[in-house]
Structure formats: structure tokens, C-alpha cells
Amino acid sequence: MSENLSERLIELEIRYAEQEKTIEDLSGEIAEQWKLISGMSKKLNALTNRFLELEEQTAPEVAVTKPPHW
């Protein structure tokens, strides 16, 4: 019976080590993805601002006039 418990304990330790490694790998992957998303978000904001600036520059100026019924 003691051998069976020993084998079970070893199996649990192996599973624990594998799960710990998987969690570390996933954590690193999430950190990399977060950096990528953050960089893309900054670029999107810069492009949006640039687009709005260009849109303002190319928009025709509408003259302010009184409606014909005034």
C-alpha cells in the first residue's frame, strides 16, 4: 500500500510541476500580448488624431449666411 501512495504522490508532484510550467508560460504569453495590444492602441490613437487633423484641413469652409427668409 505504501508503494501505491508513493506512486500517487510522485504522479501528483509531476502534474503540479507541469501545471506550474504551463501557468508560467501562459503568464509570459499574456505579458507579450499586452505589450502588443498597448502598442497597437497607441498607434491607433495617433492615426485617429492624424485622420481628424487631415479631415479638418480638407473640409470646405461653410460661409455663415442668413437664411433667405430673414
Number of C-alpha atoms within 10 A of each C-alpha: 6 7 8 9 10 11 12 12 12 12 12 12 12 12 12 12 12 12 12 12 12 12 12 12 12 12 12 12 11 12 12 12 12 12 11 11 12 12 11 12 12 11 12 12 11 12 12 12 12 12 12 11 11 11 11 11 10 8 8 8 8 6 6 6 6 7 6 5 4 4
